[in-house]
Amino acid sequence: MSHVVETIAFRTKKSREDARRQRREAGLRKKHPARVAQLLALAHDLDARLDAGEYRDYADIARQHGFTRARITQIMNLLLLAPDIQTEVLALRVPPGREPITERDLRRVLASPVWTQQRETWASIRPSE
């Protein structure tokens, strides 16, 4: 008579909960690009594709991406930021949760077309490291 020994692996409910908690906490510590950084990157991408002739105009972009023309204009206006501010925005990485800089904050910076004034406004709202 032969006996077959079969091993069954299982984890307790507590060990599953601990593993789930560790994954969640690791995810909360992980930083991701800020939403405004993603929008600015999208603006650069759309601008390059517009220059390449892939789109005719902002209305064409809006139709193909499901945005309104006004929203495309808002996104593309981010390209009017001073280059050094754009660099800082693109480098923003934040943990999950509330964003330190919103698009509305950047619109306040964009209120002036003069880069020196934009830099002054940006300095007042820039997130501290």
Secondary structure, 3 states (H helix, E strand, C coil): CCCCCCCCCCCCHHHHHHHHHHHHHHHHHCCEECHHHHHHHHHHHHHHHHHCCCCCCHHHHHHHHCCCHHHHHHHHHHHHCCHHHHHHHHCCEECCCCCCCCHHHHHHHCCCCCHHHHHHHHHHHCCCC
